[in-house]
């Protein structure tokens, strides 16, 4: 699965979780997405971990600046 495919899946997963349409754009940040606040961030991370069967450390989670960052991390963990 390449980073573009991961972005598409992320958009779908987060749209379902947060109840808003999220386009698969690498430059999107949590601030750009309605409903993604610090409390939802935990749910987002858990959802990503389950969907991709990976573990994300607290340090990794705190370093995310965009969906592109998340996609790159997932890609690295899947390879």
Steps between C-alpha positions, in 0.01 A plus 500: 500500500654831395462834679223617263298185570560550872375861473180377335441244775584763766246738349232231504584385853512850646185607316311212659652564844452877508180518297632752244629460146879493499675515163816292462744792501849473649502866606189479722557558870281430802424872514353475148261221598183582690468298818865391523606643833738369764237264641419357157869460425514195726204342321661578164826330601322192636292478182810522282678235707206261464443567130864447401592252776791714622610667823560874522708628790412814693807669352392410147147618566621832638720558195217490245456828317285379208328201345812467286708445814258232616501336158881489491516345846243235406686424177827459690339271756337284231827442312 
